[in-house]
């Protein structure tokens, strides 16, 4: 099974807004009777930027892919058995998820501001479950298994 997490679409509204501003500039230059070449440049440029903005808002970049055997964070693929720890850390850009691996000085950071707030708790739970499954851990329910009959 593969789960894909994408960046928040709201981070890219500026691209769409820039395209609309350029189209507005084209309208103003048309109203001021500017040469057709100037109007055409602003129309083409504004249209292309607005279309690119719509595309990136509709399909934001992939940040994280979870697979049964590996995790892919921003193009860095790591096998689950190589991940030793997953936890939150504070960075200069805010909170992030840190994936520490067996390789020395190899920590993959995933800024939480890139994700939609509703996805963060689900992602943390899924990461914990996948990491536990990869290392054979189970959640302790507070009871010890009885392998022998109780002493009398």
N, C-alpha and C positions, 0 to 999 in steps of 0.2 A: 504494500500500500504506500502511496506517495501523497504527502500533504505539502502544499505550496503556500507560502506566505509572501504577500506583496507589500510594497511600501504604501503608506497612506496616500490616497489620491489627492488629498488637500494640499500636500506639499508641492504639487505641480500646477496649481491653479494660476500661479504667476506667469507661466508660459502662455496659457490661454489668454490671460488678461493682456499680455504684451501684444499678442496677435490682434486682439480687438482694438487696442490703442492704435496700432499701426493702420488698421482699417479706418479708424476715426480720423487719423491724420490724412489718409487718402481722401476722405469725404471733405475735410476742411480745405485741402489743396484744390479739390475740384470746385468747391464753392468760391474760392479766391481766383478762379480761372487760371490756375498754374498750367504750365505746358503738359501735354498729354503723357510725355515720357515720365515725368515726375509722378503724376497720378498713377500711371501704370506700375512704376517701381513699388510705390507704397501699397497698391492693391495686391500685387503678386507676393510681395514680402509679407504683408499682413495676413493674406490668405494662407500662405504656407505655414507661418508660425501658428496661426489659429488652428489649422488642421493638425499640426504636430501636437499642440496643446490638448486638443480633444482626444487624440490618440493616446497620449501618455496619461491623461486623466482616466480614460476608459480602461487602459491596461498598464497599470504602474509596473515598474521594474520588480523582478523577483528578488527577494532578499534571502529567503530561506526555503530549502526543500528538505523535508524529512522523509526518509525511506526506511524500510525495515532494517537494512544493513549499514546505512551510512547517513550522514547529515551533510548538506551542502549549504554553506553560508557564504553568500556573495562570491560564488565560484570556487571556494576552498572546500574540497570534499574530504571528509574525515570519516573513517570507519568507527562505528559505535564503540568497539572494544578498545580503540585508542583514546577515547575521551575518558578522562579520569574524574572530572568535576564540572558541574554546571551551576552557576550561581549569579546573583546580581552584584554588580560593582558600580561604584560612582566614578564617572569620568568628568572631564572638563565640559563635556557636552550633555551631561545628565546621566541618568541611569542606563545601564547596558547589561546584557547577558554575556557572561564570559564563559567560554568553553575551553577548559584547560585540557591539554592532551599529554600523552606520555613523552612526547618530544620536548626537550628542555627549551624554555623561552618561547613556546608556541601556544599562544592564547588567541582565540578568535573572538572578537567582540561584535556584538549585535546591538546597536543603539535602540532602546525601546521607543524613542521618539519617532522612529521610522515606521513603527507598526501602529495599527489602529488600537486604541485602548482596550476594546473588547476582546482582542486576540491575545493580549499579553498573559492573562491568567491561564487560558487554555494552552498556550504554548509552553508555559513553565511546567504545567502538569504533564503535558505530553513528553517534554524533554526528560523530566524526572522518570517517568514510566519507561521510556525507551532506554535510558541509561541503566536503570535497574534491571531491565530484561536482558540487556547485553552482557551485564556482569553476573547474572544469575541471582540477583537479590530479590527478596520478597518482602512485602510489608509485614512487620511483626504485629500480630493482633493482640498481644499481651499475654498470650498463653504459650507454654512450652509443650512440645509434643511429648506424650508419654510413650517412651520406648520400652520401659519395663513396668511390670506391675508394682504398685506402691508397696513399700516395705511395711511389715506388720509389727 
